[in-house]
Amino acid sequence: MNSLLVRDAGVANLRRGLIRMALKAGGGLFSALLLLLAWPLSAAAAVDACLEGQVPLYGQAFLLEDPSHALEPAEVLALPLSAFVPYRLGPPNWNFTRSAIWLRFTLQNERSGPCSSWLTIGEPRLEELKVYSKGAGGWSLEQAGSLVPLEQWDFLARQPRFELQLQPGEQRQVLVRIVSRSSMWLAPTLWDQQTLIESMSAEHLLDGFTVGAVLLIVLVGLVVGVVIRSKVLVLNGLALLFYCAFVLAVDGYLFYWPTLLPWSRAAVAILSAITYAFGYFFIFELFRMRFLGRWFNAITLGLVCVTVFVLLQGAFGDFFMSRERFYILLFGIYILLPVSLLLSVIRRVPVSWLAWLLCLQLSFQGIYWLYRNVVLDYEFEVLDGFSLQTSFFLALVLVCTLISEVRQLRKREREANEEVTHLQRAKHERLESQVEQRTTQLRESLEARSSLLGRISHDLRSPLGSIINYAREARVSSSVGYLRRIERLAGQQLSLLDDLVALSRVELQHIELSLAPGYLFGFLREIEEEGSFLAQRGNNVLRCDFAEDLPAIVNADFQQLRRVLMNLLSNAAKFTRDGLIVLQVSAVREEASVRLRFTVRDTGVGFPAENSYRMLEAFRRGDNASGVDGFGLGLSIVVELLKQMDAALQVNSVPGGGSAFSFALQLEVGSEEEVDSVFHEDYASGVDGDGFSILLVDDVELTREFLGDLLLGYGFDVVTVATAEEALEELERSPFDLLVTDQLMPGIDGWELLQIIRSRYGALPVLLYSSLPPRPKAAYSDLAFDASLLKPSSTEALLEQVQSLCERRRQAD
């Protein structure tokens, strides 16, 4: 402002100097020309007050700055016109100034009758307006403005206006004093009454239409955002809503709420801070900044906090300084958005087309801002003009956001329908395949049963014949030896019948062979527990050797595989005393499938290699099997089951050196999302989770749902999240008694999460519930979970472990 006055004053001095030089030179015509050019600085032309329409006073009004606020109307009028500068339209224009501004112009009525006109000074936000007019009767005063009580206004209207009446032939000097701590946006204009009414009516009609249209768009956006749970829509709608309230306050609509009118400046500052905050969080969600790194989020959050603080300073502190600092900080947004999109590309974070479009628009706006304030050197002056029509841009952004979110919703719905259709088709094909497979298996089973009956008829008749002979001998002899032989033979036949029943069940049940996804390590853990019990009968030790690269999930018939392994382990335990039994499982990966090799070794009696083929037949036993219970059905059952699994049993044995039985299965690698259950239903007594809060993090939705429902059923307060990042956010918000996690998760895995928990929440217990045994990376070798369970665990073991860890946390506190 001061620079503008100095520049215009310099122009005036230069003109006067040229005039003196011309007069001394004696150039009359040239002097007259210079005097004509300098005439507007020495006299002001009167404005016809009786003109019709709208008459801007640019060029006719002169401006004076009063830094002291001490000048009176008479003193201002007494000043020479050279102390003023012509008021003109165009940049650089008035923005913020602490001085009082005086406008001076002359009105004249050249008509034969009286006339009047209406004077408007500028925007409704101006705080104090005083209009002095000097006529034949002396000075008259009219005043208005947001800081002037309404009862002192000469004419009540949102747009301050002043009526100037002139008598025929009267000429009147008019002085306007403006003081405002908001933007000094001046546009002195004379109006006839009809034109002013039409202009104000059109402006109010346009504003009313704009507010109605924007509020309708906001209402639709907020309702849809709440229904589809879209943060972007809700934040965009709130930002637009508060921006409209901000513009209404700027444009003087607080006039209709007289209680708040003196607080216009504070209302503008507060509403602008709220609008900026909602706008920032809308951009934060739209540009998905939460995935761009912790430091980037901290910098952006710091920027918005500082900016909001600076804006609020305008409500309770220096409004000028607040606005100047805000315009400087606003440039940070122009830098922030391109940087965030660059980081999104680097980190492969997908963002919507609306984010790219908004970034492009704001980038052009930032370039223009930089050009205006740096290249043109406007000293960070910003034309702070607002109208309700500017809200249409945010309304357009809201409409685009609504369209984008609805398209995303329809896309997700279409993908979900396609997935359901695919699953139904796959299920139908699987059912057809199972029906065909079971029909074939049933046919083979019936043929096998017929063969079985013919094969075992002799073995069943032989004991019966001996029993009959011994019974005849017992009739004629009193010896109890015959009765003991009969009892022994009957027991043998009973055992033989039991084995035949088991074999019959195998023949019937192998047609139920069906593949289903399941947890491999959990299955092997159960086999290890049952095999250890069998080994202990002969004072043996069972050692399990499971490869590190075994898959977590495979598609297999685990029921039949269990029978195979338990028969092999039972056979090894029968023929081994005080020895070692080894169960070994290895894997060879082949794209989407895996080849698992199972081997059972023992240090038992063994048998000759040439007898191995005979050992696999029903009712056939080795020559060294005397004194060992059984009838030779175990290995034949294994052979039959493996045949159904497209596998074969391989035998390697040395007399006195133990035996080894192995087979290989080609299985598809499954996904944890396909598993039907993540635990075994069991009875759990004495578990009460009332008062305990648990945070469950697992990237598999099925695991979260099943475990969450289980824990809720026993009274625990459960919060489930899909990622470790969300788990850390929940821990920041509220405390928990236990964290249950998986170890293989996208982004931050279970081990890195454990390290963060140990560093930030050392006393918080962490339970690992995983499809794999604990396998820490080298960087986390010194870490250990408080407890770990393999999927699928029994509900009793899981709940007891959960309650034990929760109680331990409470005792530690």
NORDA-V301066 format. One record per residue. N is the residue number from 1. OMEGA is omega as a letter, one per 30 degrees, with the letter a starting at -180 (999 if undefined). D_FIRST is the distance of its C-alpha to the first C-alpha in Angstrom with 1 decimal. Layout:
n: <N & N>
omega: <OMEGA & OMEGA>
d_first: <D_FIRST & D_FIRST>
This chain:
n: <1 & 2 & 3 & 4 & 5 & 6 & 7 & 8 & 9 & 10 & 11 & 12 & 13 & 14 & 15 & 16 & 17 & 18 & 19 & 20 & 21 & 22 & 23 & 24 & 25 & 26 & 27 & 28 & 29 & 30 & 31 & 32 & 33 & 34 & 35 & 36 & 37 & 38 & 39 & 40 & 41 & 42 & 43 & 44 & 45 & 46 & 47 & 48 & 49 & 50 & 51 & 52 & 53 & 54 & 55 & 56 & 57 & 58 & 59 & 60 & 61 & 62 & 63 & 64 & 65 & 66 & 67 & 68 & 69 & 70 & 71 & 72 & 73 & 74 & 75 & 76 & 77 & 78 & 79 & 80 & 81 & 82 & 83 & 84 & 85 & 86 & 87 & 88 & 89 & 90 & 91 & 92 & 93 & 94 & 95 & 96 & 97 & 98 & 99 & 100 & 101 & 102 & 103 & 104 & 105 & 106 & 107 & 108 & 109 & 110 & 111 & 112 & 113 & 114 & 115 & 116 & 117 & 118 & 119 & 120 & 121 & 122 & 123 & 124 & 125 & 126 & 127 & 128 & 129 & 130 & 131 & 132 & 133 & 134 & 135 & 136 & 137 & 138 & 139 & 140 & 141 & 142 & 143 & 144 & 145 & 146 & 147 & 148 & 149 & 150 & 151 & 152 & 153 & 154 & 155 & 156 & 157 & 158 & 159 & 160 & 161 & 162 & 163 & 164 & 165 & 166 & 167 & 168 & 169 & 170 & 171 & 172 & 173 & 174 & 175 & 176 & 177 & 178 & 179 & 180 & 181 & 182 & 183 & 184 & 185 & 186 & 187 & 188 & 189 & 190 & 191 & 192 & 193 & 194 & 195 & 196 & 197 & 198 & 199 & 200 & 201 & 202 & 203 & 204 & 205 & 206 & 207 & 208 & 209 & 210 & 211 & 212 & 213 & 214 & 215 & 216 & 217 & 218 & 219 & 220 & 221 & 222 & 223 & 224 & 225 & 226 & 227 & 228 & 229 & 230 & 231 & 232 & 233 & 234 & 235 & 236 & 237 & 238 & 239 & 240 & 241 & 242 & 243 & 244 & 245 & 246 & 247 & 248 & 249 & 250 & 251 & 252 & 253 & 254 & 255 & 256 & 257 & 258 & 259 & 260 & 261 & 262 & 263 & 264 & 265 & 266 & 267 & 268 & 269 & 270 & 271 & 272 & 273 & 274 & 275 & 276 & 277 & 278 & 279 & 280 & 281 & 282 & 283 & 284 & 285 & 286 & 287 & 288 & 289 & 290 & 291 & 292 & 293 & 294 & 295 & 296 & 297 & 298 & 299 & 300 & 301 & 302 & 303 & 304 & 305 & 306 & 307 & 308 & 309 & 310 & 311 & 312 & 313 & 314 & 315 & 316 & 317 & 318 & 319 & 320 & 321 & 322 & 323 & 324 & 325 & 326 & 327 & 328 & 329 & 330 & 331 & 332 & 333 & 334 & 335 & 336 & 337 & 338 & 339 & 340 & 341 & 342 & 343 & 344 & 345 & 346 & 347 & 348 & 349 & 350 & 351 & 352 & 353 & 354 & 355 & 356 & 357 & 358 & 359 & 360 & 361 & 362 & 363 & 364 & 365 & 366 & 367 & 368 & 369 & 370 & 371 & 372 & 373 & 374 & 375 & 376 & 377 & 378 & 379 & 380 & 381 & 382 & 383 & 384 & 385 & 386 & 387 & 388 & 389 & 390 & 391 & 392 & 393 & 394 & 395 & 396 & 397 & 398 & 399 & 400 & 401 & 402 & 403 & 404 & 405 & 406 & 407 & 408 & 409 & 410 & 411 & 412 & 413 & 414 & 415 & 416 & 417 & 418 & 419 & 420 & 421 & 422 & 423 & 424 & 425 & 426 & 427 & 428 & 429 & 430 & 431 & 432 & 433 & 434 & 435 & 436 & 437 & 438 & 439 & 440 & 441 & 442 & 443 & 444 & 445 & 446 & 447 & 448 & 449 & 450 & 451 & 452 & 453 & 454 & 455 & 456 & 457 & 458 & 459 & 460 & 461 & 462 & 463 & 464 & 465 & 466 & 467 & 468 & 469 & 470 & 471 & 472 & 473 & 474 & 475 & 476 & 477 & 478 & 479 & 480 & 481 & 482 & 483 & 484 & 485 & 486 & 487 & 488 & 489 & 490 & 491 & 492 & 493 & 494 & 495 & 496 & 497 & 498 & 499 & 500 & 501 & 502 & 503 & 504 & 505 & 506 & 507 & 508 & 509 & 510 & 511 & 512 & 513 & 514 & 515 & 516 & 517 & 518 & 519 & 520 & 521 & 522 & 523 & 524 & 525 & 526 & 527 & 528 & 529 & 530 & 531 & 532 & 533 & 534 & 535 & 536 & 537 & 538 & 539 & 540 & 541 & 542 & 543 & 544 & 545 & 546 & 547 & 548 & 549 & 550 & 551 & 552 & 553 & 554 & 555 & 556 & 557 & 558 & 559 & 560 & 561 & 562 & 563 & 564 & 565 & 566 & 567 & 568 & 569 & 570 & 571 & 572 & 573 & 574 & 575 & 576 & 577 & 578 & 579 & 580 & 581 & 582 & 583 & 584 & 585 & 586 & 587 & 588 & 589 & 590 & 591 & 592 & 593 & 594 & 595 & 596 & 597 & 598 & 599 & 600 & 601 & 602 & 603 & 604 & 605 & 606 & 607 & 608 & 609 & 610 & 611 & 612 & 613 & 614 & 615 & 616 & 617 & 618 & 619 & 620 & 621 & 622 & 623 & 624 & 625 & 626 & 627 & 628 & 629 & 630 & 631 & 632 & 633 & 634 & 635 & 636 & 637 & 638 & 639 & 640 & 641 & 642 & 643 & 644 & 645 & 646 & 647 & 648 & 649 & 650 & 651 & 652 & 653 & 654 & 655 & 656 & 657 & 658 & 659 & 660 & 661 & 662 & 663 & 664 & 665 & 666 & 667 & 668 & 669 & 670 & 671 & 672 & 673 & 674 & 675 & 676 & 677 & 678 & 679 & 680 & 681 & 682 & 683 & 684 & 685 & 686 & 687 & 688 & 689 & 690 & 691 & 692 & 693 & 694 & 695 & 696 & 697 & 698 & 699 & 700 & 701 & 702 & 703 & 704 & 705 & 706 & 707 & 708 & 709 & 710 & 711 & 712 & 713 & 714 & 715 & 716 & 717 & 718 & 719 & 720 & 721 & 722 & 723 & 724 & 725 & 726 & 727 & 728 & 729 & 730 & 731 & 732 & 733 & 734 & 735 & 736 & 737 & 738 & 739 & 740 & 741 & 742 & 743 & 744 & 745 & 746 & 747 & 748 & 749 & 750 & 751 & 752 & 753 & 754 & 755 & 756 & 757 & 758 & 759 & 760 & 761 & 762 & 763 & 764 & 765 & 766 & 767 & 768 & 769 & 770 & 771 & 772 & 773 & 774 & 775 & 776 & 777 & 778 & 779 & 780 & 781 & 782 & 783 & 784 & 785 & 786 & 787 & 788 & 789 & 790 & 791 & 792 & 793 & 794 & 795 & 796 & 797 & 798 & 799 & 800 & 801 & 802 & 803 & 804 & 805 & 806 & 807 & 808 & 809 & 810 & 811 & 812 & 813>
omega: <a & l & l & a & a & a & l & l & l & l & l & l & l & l & a & l & l & l & a & l & a & l & l & a & l & l & a & a & l & l & l & l & l & l & l & l & a & a & a & l & a & a & a & l & l & a & l & a & a & l & l & l & a & a & l & a & l & a & l & l & l & a & l & l & l & a & a & a & a & a & l & a & a & l & l & a & a & a & l & a & l & l & a & l & l & l & a & a & l & a & f & a & l & l & a & l & l & a & l & a & l & l & a & l & a & l & a & l & a & a & a & l & l & l & l & l & a & a & l & a & a & a & a & a & a & a & a & l & l & a & l & l & a & l & a & a & l & a & l & a & l & a & l & a & a & l & l & l & a & a & l & l & l & l & a & l & l & l & a & a & a & a & l & a & l & l & a & l & a & l & a & l & a & l & l & l & a & l & a & l & l & a & a & a & a & l & a & a & l & a & l & a & a & a & l & l & a & a & l & l & l & l & l & l & l & l & l & l & a & a & l & a & a & l & l & l & l & a & l & a & l & a & l & l & l & a & a & l & l & l & a & a & a & a & l & l & l & l & l & a & a & l & l & l & l & a & l & l & l & a & l & a & l & l & a & l & a & a & a & a & l & a & a & a & l & l & l & a & a & a & l & l & l & l & a & a & l & l & l & a & l & l & l & l & a & a & l & a & a & a & a & l & a & a & l & l & l & l & a & l & l & l & a & l & l & a & l & l & l & l & l & l & l & l & a & a & a & a & a & a & l & a & l & l & l & a & l & l & a & l & l & l & l & l & a & a & l & l & l & l & l & l & l & l & a & a & l & l & a & l & a & l & a & l & l & a & a & l & l & a & a & l & l & l & l & l & l & l & l & l & a & a & a & a & a & l & l & l & l & l & a & l & a & a & a & l & a & a & l & l & l & l & l & l & l & l & l & l & l & l & l & l & a & a & l & l & l & l & l & l & l & l & l & l & l & l & l & l & l & l & l & l & l & l & l & l & l & l & l & l & l & l & l & l & l & a & a & l & l & a & l & l & l & l & l & l & l & l & l & l & a & a & l & a & a & a & a & a & l & a & a & l & a & l & l & l & a & a & l & l & l & l & a & a & a & a & l & a & l & a & l & l & l & l & l & a & a & l & l & l & l & a & l & l & l & l & l & l & l & l & l & l & l & l & l & a & l & a & a & l & l & a & l & a & l & l & a & a & a & a & l & l & a & l & l & l & l & l & a & l & l & l & l & a & a & a & l & a & l & l & l & l & a & a & a & a & a & a & l & l & a & a & l & l & a & l & a & l & l & l & l & a & l & a & a & l & l & l & l & l & l & a & a & a & l & l & l & a & a & l & a & l & a & l & l & a & l & a & l & a & a & a & l & l & a & l & l & l & l & l & l & l & a & a & a & l & a & a & a & l & a & a & a & a & a & l & l & l & l & a & l & a & a & a & a & a & l & a & l & a & l & l & a & a & l & l & l & a & a & a & l & l & l & a & a & l & a & l & l & a & l & a & l & l & a & a & l & a & l & l & a & l & a & l & l & a & l & l & a & l & a & l & a & a & a & a & a & l & l & l & a & l & l & a & l & l & l & a & a & l & a & l & a & l & a & l & l & a & l & a & a & l & l & a & a & a & l & l & a & a & l & l & l & l & l & l & a & l & a & l & a & a & l & l & l & l & l & l & l & l & l & a & a & a & l & l & a & l & l & a & l & l & l & a & l & a & l & a & a & a & l & l & l & l & l & l & a & a & a & a & a & a & a & l & a & l & l & l & a & l & l & l & l & l & a & l & a & a & a & a & a & l & l & l & l & l & l & l & l & l & f & l & l & a & l & a & a & a & l & l & l & a & l & a & l & l & l & l & a & l & l & l & 999>
d_first: <0.0 & 3.8 & 5.4 & 5.1 & 6.5 & 8.8 & 10.0 & 10.9 & 12.5 & 14.4 & 15.8 & 17.0 & 18.8 & 20.3 & 21.8 & 23.3 & 24.8 & 26.5 & 27.9 & 29.5 & 31.0 & 32.4 & 34.1 & 35.7 & 37.1 & 38.8 & 37.8 & 38.0 & 37.3 & 34.5 & 33.0 & 33.3 & 31.5 & 28.6 & 28.5 & 28.5 & 25.5 & 23.7 & 24.8 & 21.8 & 19.9 & 22.9 & 23.9 & 22.8 & 25.3 & 26.6 & 26.4 & 29.8 & 29.8 & 33.1 & 32.1 & 33.2 & 31.3 & 27.6 & 25.4 & 21.7 & 19.8 & 17.6 & 18.1 & 19.9 & 17.1 & 14.7 & 11.5 & 10.9 & 8.7 & 11.5 & 10.9 & 14.7 & 15.5 & 18.5 & 18.4 & 21.3 & 21.7 & 24.1 & 21.9 & 19.0 & 21.7 & 23.1 & 20.1 & 20.6 & 18.9 & 17.6 & 15.1 & 13.5 & 11.9 & 13.7 & 12.4 & 13.6 & 14.4 & 13.9 & 11.7 & 9.0 & 8.5 & 6.8 & 8.0 & 8.0 & 6.9 & 9.7 & 9.4 & 11.6 & 10.6 & 13.4 & 14.8 & 17.7 & 20.5 & 24.3 & 27.1 & 30.6 & 33.9 & 36.3 & 38.9 & 42.1 & 41.4 & 38.7 & 36.0 & 33.1 & 30.1 & 27.9 & 24.1 & 21.9 & 18.2 & 17.2 & 18.4 & 21.0 & 19.1 & 16.9 & 18.4 & 18.8 & 19.1 & 20.8 & 22.0 & 23.6 & 26.0 & 28.1 & 31.5 & 35.0 & 35.4 & 32.3 & 29.1 & 29.2 & 26.9 & 26.3 & 24.3 & 23.9 & 21.9 & 23.0 & 23.0 & 24.9 & 28.7 & 30.2 & 32.8 & 30.1 & 28.8 & 30.3 & 30.7 & 31.0 & 29.5 & 27.5 & 25.0 & 24.1 & 25.4 & 26.2 & 29.3 & 29.1 & 32.7 & 33.7 & 37.2 & 38.8 & 37.3 & 34.7 & 31.2 & 28.6 & 25.1 & 22.8 & 19.8 & 17.9 & 16.2 & 14.3 & 14.0 & 13.9 & 13.8 & 14.2 & 12.2 & 10.4 & 12.5 & 13.3 & 16.3 & 17.9 & 21.6 & 24.9 & 28.1 & 31.7 & 33.4 & 35.4 & 32.6 & 30.4 & 33.3 & 34.1 & 30.6 & 30.3 & 33.9 & 33.2 & 30.2 & 32.2 & 35.1 & 33.2 & 31.7 & 35.2 & 36.7 & 34.1 & 34.6 & 38.4 & 38.6 & 36.4 & 38.4 & 41.6 & 40.6 & 39.6 & 42.9 & 44.9 & 43.1 & 43.6 & 47.2 & 48.1 & 46.3 & 48.3 & 51.5 & 51.4 & 49.7 & 46.7 & 43.9 & 41.6 & 42.1 & 41.6 & 38.4 & 37.0 & 38.0 & 36.5 & 33.1 & 33.0 & 34.2 & 31.5 & 28.8 & 30.0 & 29.8 & 26.3 & 25.2 & 27.2 & 25.4 & 21.9 & 23.2 & 24.4 & 28.1 & 28.5 & 28.9 & 32.5 & 32.9 & 32.0 & 32.8 & 30.1 & 27.4 & 26.0 & 25.9 & 23.8 & 21.1 & 24.0 & 25.9 & 23.1 & 22.8 & 26.7 & 27.4 & 24.9 & 26.7 & 30.1 & 29.2 & 28.0 & 31.2 & 33.5 & 31.8 & 32.4 & 36.0 & 36.5 & 35.4 & 37.6 & 40.6 & 40.0 & 39.6 & 42.5 & 40.7 & 43.4 & 45.7 & 43.3 & 44.1 & 43.5 & 40.9 & 38.8 & 39.0 & 38.1 & 34.9 & 33.8 & 34.7 & 32.7 & 29.6 & 29.9 & 30.6 & 27.6 & 25.3 & 27.0 & 26.6 & 22.9 & 22.6 & 24.9 & 22.7 & 20.3 & 23.3 & 24.3 & 21.5 & 17.8 & 16.6 & 13.1 & 14.9 & 17.6 & 15.7 & 14.0 & 17.6 & 19.2 & 17.5 & 18.7 & 22.1 & 22.4 & 22.9 & 26.1 & 27.6 & 27.2 & 29.2 & 31.6 & 33.1 & 34.3 & 35.6 & 37.5 & 39.1 & 40.1 & 41.8 & 43.5 & 45.0 & 46.1 & 47.6 & 49.0 & 47.3 & 47.4 & 44.2 & 44.0 & 42.8 & 40.0 & 38.5 & 38.5 & 36.9 & 34.2 & 33.5 & 33.3 & 30.8 & 28.5 & 28.9 & 27.7 & 24.7 & 24.0 & 24.4 & 21.9 & 19.4 & 20.2 & 20.0 & 16.5 & 15.0 & 17.3 & 18.6 & 15.6 & 13.3 & 10.5 & 10.1 & 12.0 & 9.9 & 12.8 & 13.4 & 15.0 & 17.4 & 20.9 & 24.1 & 27.7 & 28.6 & 26.8 & 29.6 & 32.1 & 31.2 & 32.2 & 35.2 & 36.2 & 36.1 & 38.2 & 40.7 & 40.9 & 41.5 & 44.1 & 45.8 & 45.8 & 47.2 & 49.9 & 50.9 & 51.2 & 53.2 & 55.5 & 55.9 & 56.9 & 59.3 & 60.8 & 61.3 & 62.9 & 65.2 & 66.1 & 66.8 & 69.0 & 70.9 & 71.4 & 72.7 & 75.0 & 76.3 & 76.8 & 78.6 & 80.8 & 81.8 & 82.4 & 84.6 & 86.6 & 87.0 & 88.1 & 90.6 & 92.0 & 92.2 & 93.8 & 96.4 & 97.3 & 97.5 & 99.6 & 102.1 & 102.3 & 102.7 & 105.6 & 107.2 & 106.7 & 108.2 & 111.3 & 111.6 & 111.1 & 113.9 & 116.4 & 115.4 & 115.7 & 118.9 & 121.1 & 119.1 & 119.4 & 123.2 & 124.1 & 123.2 & 124.7 & 128.0 & 128.2 & 127.5 & 130.3 & 132.8 & 132.0 & 132.3 & 135.8 & 136.8 & 135.6 & 138.0 & 141.0 & 139.7 & 138.5 & 136.2 & 132.6 & 131.5 & 131.5 & 129.2 & 126.8 & 126.8 & 126.2 & 123.3 & 121.8 & 122.1 & 120.7 & 117.7 & 117.2 & 117.4 & 114.9 & 112.5 & 113.1 & 112.4 & 109.1 & 108.1 & 109.1 & 107.0 & 104.0 & 104.8 & 105.1 & 101.7 & 100.2 & 101.9 & 100.5 & 97.1 & 96.3 & 95.7 & 92.7 & 91.1 & 87.4 & 84.3 & 81.3 & 78.3 & 78.8 & 77.7 & 80.0 & 79.5 & 80.1 & 83.3 & 84.5 & 83.8 & 86.2 & 88.8 & 88.6 & 89.2 & 92.2 & 93.6 & 93.5 & 95.7 & 98.2 & 98.4 & 99.1 & 102.4 & 104.0 & 102.3 & 99.9 & 96.3 & 93.8 & 91.0 & 88.2 & 86.4 & 83.4 & 81.3 & 77.6 & 76.7 & 78.2 & 76.0 & 74.8 & 75.7 & 78.7 & 80.4 & 84.0 & 86.9 & 86.5 & 89.6 & 92.0 & 90.4 & 91.0 & 94.7 & 95.0 & 93.6 & 95.4 & 98.7 & 98.2 & 97.2 & 100.2 & 102.5 & 101.3 & 101.8 & 105.3 & 106.5 & 104.8 & 105.8 & 103.9 & 101.8 & 98.3 & 96.8 & 93.6 & 91.3 & 89.0 & 86.3 & 84.5 & 82.2 & 81.6 & 78.4 & 78.7 & 75.5 & 75.3 & 78.6 & 80.3 & 83.9 & 85.0 & 88.2 & 90.0 & 92.8 & 95.1 & 97.2 & 99.9 & 102.4 & 105.3 & 108.7 & 107.6 & 109.9 & 111.2 & 109.0 & 111.7 & 111.7 & 108.0 & 108.5 & 111.0 & 108.7 & 106.3 & 108.9 & 109.6 & 112.4 & 112.7 & 112.4 & 112.9 & 116.2 & 114.7 & 113.3 & 116.3 & 115.6 & 112.1 & 111.3 & 110.4 & 111.8 & 109.6 & 107.2 & 103.9 & 103.3 & 104.5 & 101.9 & 99.3 & 100.5 & 100.4 & 96.9 & 95.5 & 97.2 & 95.1 & 92.0 & 93.0 & 93.8 & 96.9 & 98.2 & 99.0 & 101.6 & 102.3 & 104.8 & 107.4 & 110.3 & 109.6 & 106.2 & 104.1 & 102.6 & 99.3 & 98.2 & 95.1 & 93.4 & 90.2 & 88.0 & 85.4 & 82.7 & 79.3 & 76.3 & 74.8 & 71.3 & 70.7 & 69.2 & 72.7 & 74.6 & 75.9 & 75.7 & 74.2 & 76.8 & 80.4 & 81.1 & 83.0 & 83.7 & 81.5 & 82.6 & 80.9 & 77.4 & 74.8 & 71.1 & 69.8 & 66.9 & 66.3 & 63.3 & 63.5 & 61.0 & 62.6 & 61.0 & 62.8 & 61.6 & 64.7 & 64.1 & 67.9 & 68.1 & 65.1 & 66.7 & 70.3 & 69.5 & 66.9 & 69.4 & 72.1 & 70.1 & 68.8 & 72.4 & 73.3 & 70.5 & 68.0 & 64.2 & 63.2 & 59.8 & 60.2 & 57.8 & 58.2 & 56.5 & 56.1 & 52.3 & 52.6 & 55.2 & 52.8 & 50.1 & 52.8 & 53.8 & 50.3 & 50.3 & 53.8 & 56.9 & 60.1 & 63.7 & 64.6 & 63.1 & 65.3 & 64.4 & 65.8 & 65.6 & 64.9 & 61.5 & 58.7 & 55.7 & 56.5 & 60.3 & 62.5 & 62.9 & 59.2 & 58.6 & 61.4 & 59.8 & 56.4 & 58.3 & 60.3 & 57.2 & 55.1 & 57.8 & 60.9 & 63.0 & 62.5 & 65.8 & 65.6 & 68.4 & 68.9 & 70.4 & 70.8 & 73.1 & 73.6 & 74.7 & 72.1 & 71.2 & 68.4 & 66.7 & 67.3 & 63.9 & 64.9 & 68.5 & 68.0 & 66.8 & 69.1 & 68.7 & 70.1 & 72.5 & 73.0 & 74.9 & 75.9 & 75.4 & 77.3 & 78.2 & 80.2 & 78.3 & 80.4 & 79.4 & 75.7 & 75.4 & 77.3 & 75.1 & 71.9 & 73.1 & 74.3 & 71.0 & 69.1 & 71.4 & 71.1 & 67.3 & 67.7 & 70.2 & 67.9 & 65.1>
